[in-house]
């Protein structure tokens, strides 16, 4: 398995990459090249460490892309990104997460997007089944996506792989923010 991982890293490092990849300023290419050199020198642990670092950087780039799908704050509201949200994704089996914290008149709430995670896949059976969702709570339709409300929180599934959650605020306010999201475009995230 390790040999396959190193071979994959070598292939990626040798492929032409976009956006100035391959330049000295590209940390992903530099990390992959360091992994190849460490492997060639027989330093397997350092090679693995460099591959893990390159993967971390790639996941961070992917998370930035997911954050672009968070709703813009409505008039009178502010949003700040929670940069620490992805720290626990490794413990949840991987995936990508973006989280926005919204504050405005009358309160605050959080919108979380989680993609391509085994945890989301396991929830897909629940959130992908309208009859089962109806037994769990009140259903709200937002831009053709069904959200179930449980204890004041909303959860919906986009394209069977992206969990959208809004928590901690007034239902109408959270729905108004969710209505500004482009779920059809979100289906193409990471592809």
ROLOBA-690437 format. One record per residue: residue in one letter; x, y, z of N, C-alpha, C, CB in turn. Coordinates in steps of 0.1 Angstrom, whole numbers, padded with zeros to 4 digits, always signed. Glycine has a CB too. Example, Ala and Ser with C-alpha at 12.3 -4.5 7.8 and 13.67 -1.06 7.14 Angstrom:
2
a+0132-0057+0078+0123-0045+0078+0132-0033+0078+0113-0045+0090
s+0128-0022+0071+0137-0011+0071+0129+0000+0079+0141-0006+0057
REM end
This chain:
191
x+0008-0012+0000+0000+0000+0000+0009+0013+0000-0009+0000+0012
x+0019+0012+0008+0028+0024+0009+0035+0026-0005+0039+0022+0019
x+0039+0015-0011+0045+0017-0024+0036+0023-0034+0050+0003-0029
x+0023+0019-0034+0013+0025-0043+0011+0040-0040-0001+0017-0041
x+0011+0043-0027+0010+0058-0024+0022+0065-0029+0009+0059-0009
x+0034+0060-0027+0046+0067-0032+0046+0067-0048+0059+0060-0027
x+0042+0057-0054+0041+0057-0069+0031+0067-0073+0037+0043-0074
x+0020+0068-0067+0010+0079-0070+0016+0093-0069-0003+0077-0062
x+0023+0095-0058+0029+0108-0055+0040+0111-0066+0036+0108-0041
x+0047+0101-0070+0057+0103-0080+0050+0106-0094+0066+0090-0082
x+0040+0099-0097+0033+0102-0109+0027+0116-0109+0021+0092-0112
x+0021+0120-0098+0016+0134-0097+0027+0144-0098+0008+0136-0083
x+0038+0142-0092+0049+0151-0092+0055+0153-0106+0060+0147-0082
x+0054+0142-0114+0059+0143-0128+0050+0148-0138+0064+0130-0132
x+0037+0149-0134+0027+0154-0143+0027+0169-0144+0013+0149-0139
x+0024+0175-0155+0024+0190-0156+0012+0194-0147+0022+0195-0170
x+0014+0204-0138+0004+0209-0129+0001+0223-0134+0008+0209-0115
x-0011+0228-0130-0015+0241-0134-0011+0252-0123-0030+0242-0136
x-0014+0264-0126-0012+0275-0117+0002+0276-0111-0023+0275-0106
x+0011+0277-0120+0025+0279-0116+0030+0267-0108+0027+0291-0107
x+0023+0256-0109+0028+0244-0102+0041+0240-0107+0018+0232-0103
x+0050+0235-0099+0063+0232-0103+0073+0243-0100+0063+0228-0118
x+0068+0255-0097+0077+0266-0094+0081+0264-0079+0070+0279-0096
x+0092+0271-0076+0097+0270-0062+0087+0275-0052+0110+0278-0061
x+0077+0283-0057+0067+0289-0048+0055+0279-0045+0062+0302-0054
x+0055+0268-0052+0044+0259-0050+0047+0248-0040+0040+0252-0064
x+0041+0249-0028+0044+0240-0017+0040+0226-0019+0038+0245-0004
x+0029+0224-0027+0025+0210-0030+0035+0203-0039+0011+0211-0037
x+0039+0209-0049+0049+0203-0058+0062+0201-0051+0051+0212-0071
x+0066+0211-0043+0078+0209-0035+0077+0197-0025+0081+0222-0027
x+0066+0196-0019+0064+0185-0010+0064+0171-0017+0051+0186-0002
x+0057+0171-0028+0057+0158-0036+0071+0155-0041+0048+0159-0048
x+0079+0165-0045+0093+0163-0050+0101+0158-0038+0099+0176-0056
x+0099+0164-0027+0107+0160-0015+0104+0145-0011+0104+0169-0003
x+0091+0141-0013+0087+0127-0011+0094+0118-0020+0072+0125-0012
x+0095+0122-0033+0102+0113-0043+0117+0112-0039+0100+0120-0057
x+0123+0123-0036+0137+0123-0032+0139+0114-0020+0142+0137-0030
x+0131+0116-0010+0132+0108+0002+0131+0093-0001+0122+0112+0013
x+0121+0090-0009+0119+0076-0013+0131+0070-0021+0107+0075-0022
x+0137+0078-0030+0149+0074-0037+0161+0072-0028+0152+0085-0048
x+0161+0080-0017+0172+0079-0007+0169+0068+0003+0174+0092+0000
x+0157+0061+0002+0154+0051+0012+0148+0056+0025+0166+0043+0015
x+0145+0068+0026+0139+0074+0038+0124+0074+0037+0144+0089+0041
x+0118+0062+0040+0104+0060+0038+0096+0069+0047+0100+0046+0039
x+0100+0070+0059+0092+0078+0069+0091+0093+0065+0098+0077+0083
x+0102+0098+0060+0102+0112+0055+0093+0113+0043+0116+0117+0053
x+0094+0103+0034+0086+0103+0022+0071+0104+0026+0089+0091+0013
x+0067+0095+0035+0053+0095+0040+0049+0108+0046+0051+0083+0050
x+0058+0114+0054+0055+0127+0060+0052+0138+0050+0066+0131+0070
x+0061+0138+0039+0059+0148+0029+0046+0145+0021+0071+0147+0019
x+0042+0133+0019+0030+0130+0012+0018+0134+0021+0029+0114+0009
x+0019+0132+0034+0008+0136+0043+0007+0151+0042+0011+0131+0057
x+0018+0158+0042+0018+0173+0041+0012+0178+0028+0032+0179+0043
x+0015+0171+0017+0010+0175+0004-0005+0173+0004+0016+0167-0007
x-0010+0162+0010-0024+0159+0011-0031+0169+0020-0026+0145+0017
x-0025+0173+0030-0031+0184+0039-0033+0197+0031-0022+0186+0051
x-0023+0200+0023-0024+0213+0015-0034+0212+0005-0010+0216+0009
x-0035+0200-0002-0046+0198-0012-0060+0199-0005-0044+0185-0019
x-0061+0193+0006-0074+0193+0013-0078+0207+0017-0074+0184+0026
x-0068+0215+0021-0070+0229+0025-0075+0237+0012-0058+0236+0031
x-0069+0234+0001-0073+0241-0012-0088+0237-0015-0064+0237-0023
x-0091+0224-0013-0104+0219-0016-0114+0226-0006-0105+0204-0015
x-0111+0227+0007-0119+0233+0016-0122+0248+0013-0113+0233+0030
x-0112+0255+0008-0114+0269+0004-0125+0269-0007-0101+0275-0002
x-0125+0260-0016-0135+0259-0027-0149+0257-0021-0131+0249-0037
x-0150+0248-0011-0163+0245-0005-0168+0258+0002-0161+0233+0005
x-0159+0265+0008-0164+0277+0015-0170+0287+0006-0152+0284+0022
x-0167+0287-0007-0173+0296-0017-0188+0293-0018-0166+0294-0030
x-0193+0282-0014-0207+0279-0015-0215+0283-0002-0209+0264-0017
x-0208+0287+0008-0215+0292+0020-0224+0305+0016-0206+0296+0031
x-0235+0306+0022-0244+0318+0018-0237+0331+0022-0258+0317+0024
x-0238+0341+0014-0234+0354+0017-0243+0359+0028-0234+0364+0005
x-0238+0367+0038-0247+0372+0048-0257+0382+0042-0239+0379+0059
x-0270+0381+0047-0280+0390+0043-0277+0404+0048-0294+0385+0047
x-0284+0414+0044-0283+0427+0048-0284+0428+0063-0293+0437+0041
x-0275+0434+0070-0275+0436+0084-0268+0424+0092-0289+0437+0089
x-0263+0414+0084-0257+0403+0090-0242+0402+0086-0264+0390+0085
x-0234+0396+0094-0220+0394+0091-0217+0379+0091-0210+0402+0100
x-0206+0375+0084-0202+0361+0084-0187+0360+0086-0207+0354+0071
x-0183+0351+0094-0169+0348+0095-0167+0333+0093-0163+0353+0109
x-0156+0330+0086-0152+0316+0084-0146+0310+0096-0143+0315+0072
x-0150+0298+0100-0143+0291+0111-0132+0283+0105-0154+0282+0118
x-0120+0288+0106-0108+0282+0100-0104+0269+0107-0096+0291+0100
x-0109+0267+0119-0106+0255+0126-0115+0243+0124-0106+0258+0141
x-0125+0245+0116-0136+0235+0114-0130+0222+0108-0147+0240+0105
x-0120+0222+0100-0115+0210+0094-0106+0202+0102-0108+0214+0081
x-0102+0207+0114-0092+0200+0122-0096+0186+0126-0090+0208+0135
x-0109+0184+0128-0113+0170+0132-0117+0161+0121-0125+0172+0142
x-0116+0165+0108-0121+0157+0097-0113+0144+0096-0119+0165+0084
x-0101+0144+0100-0093+0131+0100-0099+0121+0109-0079+0134+0103
x-0104+0125+0120-0110+0116+0130-0124+0111+0126-0111+0123+0144
x-0130+0118+0116-0143+0114+0111-0142+0107+0098-0152+0127+0109
x-0130+0102+0095-0128+0094+0083-0124+0102+0071-0140+0087+0080
x-0122+0115+0072-0118+0123+0061-0130+0131+0055-0112+0115+0050
x-0127+0138+0044-0137+0147+0038-0133+0161+0039-0150+0145+0044
x-0142+0170+0035-0139+0184+0034-0150+0191+0042-0138+0189+0019
x-0147+0202+0049-0157+0209+0056-0154+0224+0055-0156+0205+0071
x-0165+0232+0055-0164+0246+0056-0175+0251+0065-0166+0253+0041
x-0172+0261+0073-0182+0265+0083-0182+0280+0084-0179+0259+0097
x-0194+0286+0083-0195+0300+0084-0204+0303+0097-0202+0307+0072
x-0199+0313+0104-0206+0318+0116-0212+0331+0113-0197+0318+0129
x-0226+0332+0114-0233+0344+0111-0238+0351+0123-0245+0340+0102
x-0238+0364+0123-0243+0372+0134-0250+0384+0128-0231+0377+0143
x-0261+0388+0135-0269+0399+0130-0280+0402+0140-0275+0396+0116
x-0290+0410+0135-0301+0414+0144-0308+0401+0149-0311+0422+0136
x-0309+0401+0162-0316+0390+0169-0309+0377+0171-0328+0388+0161
x-0296+0377+0168-0289+0364+0171-0278+0360+0162-0299+0353+0171
x-0275+0347+0163-0265+0342+0154-0268+0327+0151-0251+0343+0162
x-0261+0322+0141-0262+0308+0138-0250+0304+0129-0275+0306+0129
x-0249+0291+0127-0238+0285+0120-0243+0277+0108-0229+0276+0129
x-0236+0279+0096-0239+0270+0085-0226+0262+0082-0243+0279+0072
x-0228+0249+0082-0217+0239+0079-0220+0232+0067-0215+0230+0091
x-0209+0231+0058-0210+0222+0046-0199+0212+0048-0207+0231+0033
x-0203+0199+0047-0194+0188+0048-0195+0179+0036-0196+0180+0061
x-0184+0177+0028-0185+0169+0016-0175+0157+0016-0181+0179+0004
x-0180+0147+0009-0172+0136+0006-0166+0129+0018-0161+0139-0003
x-0174+0128+0028-0170+0122+0041-0178+0109+0043-0172+0132+0053
x-0171+0099+0049-0179+0087+0052-0190+0090+0062-0169+0077+0059
x-0189+0100+0070-0200+0103+0079-0212+0108+0071-0195+0114+0089
x-0209+0116+0061-0220+0121+0053-0227+0109+0045-0215+0132+0043
x-0218+0100+0040-0224+0089+0033-0233+0080+0042-0212+0080+0028
x-0229+0079+0055-0238+0071+0064-0251+0078+0067-0231+0068+0077
x-0251+0092+0066-0263+0099+0068-0272+0100+0056-0260+0113+0073
x-0266+0096+0044-0273+0097+0032-0286+0089+0031-0264+0093+0021
x-0286+0078+0038-0298+0069+0038-0309+0076+0045-0295+0056+0045
x-0306+0084+0055-0317+0092+0062-0321+0104+0055-0312+0096+0076
x-0311+0112+0051-0315+0125+0045-0318+0124+0030-0303+0134+0046
x-0316+0112+0024-0319+0110+0010-0333+0104+0008-0309+0102+0003
x-0340+0101+0019-0352+0094+0019-0363+0103+0025-0352+0081+0027
x-0372+0109+0017-0382+0119+0021-0391+0113+0032-0390+0124+0010
x-0395+0101+0030-0404+0095+0040-0398+0093+0053-0409+0081+0035
x-0385+0089+0053-0378+0088+0066-0375+0102+0072-0364+0081+0064
x-0372+0112+0064-0370+0125+0069-0383+0130+0076-0366+0134+0058
x-0394+0128+0069-0407+0133+0075-0410+0127+0089-0419+0129+0066
x-0405+0115+0091-0407+0108+0104-0397+0114+0115-0405+0093+0103
x-0387+0121+0110-0377+0127+0119-0380+0141+0123-0363+0127+0112
x-0388+0148+0116-0391+0162+0119-0398+0169+0108-0379+0170+0123
x-0400+0182+0109-0406+0190+0099-0397+0192+0087-0410+0204+0104
x-0403+0190+0075-0395+0192+0062-0397+0206+0057-0399+0181+0052
x-0386+0212+0053-0386+0225+0046-0379+0223+0032-0378+0236+0054
x-0385+0228+0022-0379+0227+0008-0372+0240+0005-0390+0223-0003
x-0360+0240+0002-0352+0252-0001-0345+0249-0014-0342+0256+0011
x-0349+0256-0024-0342+0255-0038-0341+0240-0042-0328+0262-0037
x-0352+0233-0041-0353+0219-0045-0345+0209-0036-0348+0218-0059
x-0340+0214-0024-0334+0205-0015-0343+0204-0003-0319+0210-0011
x-0345+0192+0002-0353+0190+0014-0344+0191+0027-0360+0176+0014
x-0348+0199+0036-0341+0200+0049-0351+0195+0060-0337+0215+0052
x-0345+0187+0069-0353+0183+0081-0350+0192+0092-0351+0168+0084
x-0360+0196+0100-0358+0204+0112-0359+0195+0124-0368+0216+0112
x-0348+0195+0132-0348+0188+0144-0343+0197+0155-0340+0175+0143
x-0351+0200+0165-0347+0208+0177-0341+0222+0172-0336+0201+0185
x-0347+0227+0162-0343+0241+0157-0332+0241+0147-0340+0249+0169
x-0326+0229+0144-0315+0229+0135-0320+0222+0122-0303+0220+0140
x-0314+0227+0110-0318+0222+0097-0307+0214+0091-0321+0234+0088
x-0310+0202+0085-0300+0194+0078-0306+0189+0065-0297+0181+0087
x-0297+0191+0054-0301+0186+0041-0289+0180+0034-0307+0198+0033
x-0292+0173+0023-0282+0166+0016-0282+0170+0001-0283+0151+0017
x-0271+0174-0004-0270+0179-0018-0262+0168-0026-0263+0193-0019
x-0268+0163-0036-0261+0154-0045-0257+0141-0038-0249+0160-0052
x-0263+0138-0027-0260+0126-0020-0246+0125-0013-0261+0114-0029
x-0239+0137-0013-0225+0137-0008-0221+0149-0001-0216+0134-0019
x-0230+0160-0001-0227+0172+0006-0237+0175+0017-0225+0184-0004
x-0234+0174+0029-0243+0177+0040-0243+0192+0042-0239+0170+0053
x-0255+0198+0043-0257+0212+0046-0264+0213+0059-0264+0220+0034
x-0259+0220+0069-0265+0221+0082-0265+0236+0086-0258+0213+0093
x-0277+0240+0091-0278+0254+0097-0283+0252+0112-0288+0263+0089
x-0275+0257+0121-0278+0254+0135-0277+0267+0144-0268+0244+0140
x-0285+0267+0154-0284+0277+0164-0291+0290+0162-0270+0280+0166
x-0300+0291+0152-0306+0304+0150-0321+0302+0147-0300+0311+0138
x-0327+0314+0144-0342+0314+0141-0343+0307+0127-0347+0329+0140
x-0353+0298+0127-0355+0289+0115-0357+0298+0102-0368+0280+0117
x-0366+0308+0103-0369+0317+0092-0356+0324+0087-0380+0327+0095
x-0348+0329+0096-0336+0336+0092-0326+0326+0086-0329+0342+0105
x-0325+0314+0091-0315+0304+0085-0320+0300+0071-0314+0292+0094
x-0333+0298+0070-0339+0295+0057-0336+0306+0047-0354+0291+0058
x-0338+0318+0051-0336+0330+0042-0321+0330+0037-0339+0343+0049
x-0312+0326+0046-0298+0325+0041-0296+0313+0032-0289+0324+0053
x-0302+0302+0035-0300+0290+0027-0306+0292+0013-0307+0278+0034
x-0317+0300+0012-0323+0303-0001-0314+0310-0010-0336+0311+0001
x-0303+0316-0006-0294+0323-0014-0283+0314-0020-0287+0335-0007
x-0283+0301-0016-0273+0292-0020-0276+0285-0033-0271+0281-0009
x-0266+0283-0041-0268+0276-0054-0265+0261-0053-0259+0283-0065
x-0275+0253-0049-0273+0239-0047-0270+0232-0059-0285+0233-0040
x-0275+0236-0071-0272+0230-0083-0258+0231-0087-0281+0235-0095
x-0252+0242-0085-0238+0244-0088-0229+0236-0077-0234+0259-0087
x-0234+0236-0065-0227+0229-0054-0225+0214-0058-0235+0230-0041
x-0234+0208-0065-0233+0194-0069-0220+0191-0076-0245+0190-0078
x-0214+0201-0083-0202+0200-0090-0189+0202-0082-0202+0209-0102
x-0191+0205-0069-0179+0207-0061-0169+0196-0061-0184+0210-0046
x-0157+0199-0063-0146+0190-0063-0145+0181-0075-0147+0181-0051
x-0152+0183-0085-0152+0175-0097-0146+0181-0109-0166+0170-0100
REM end
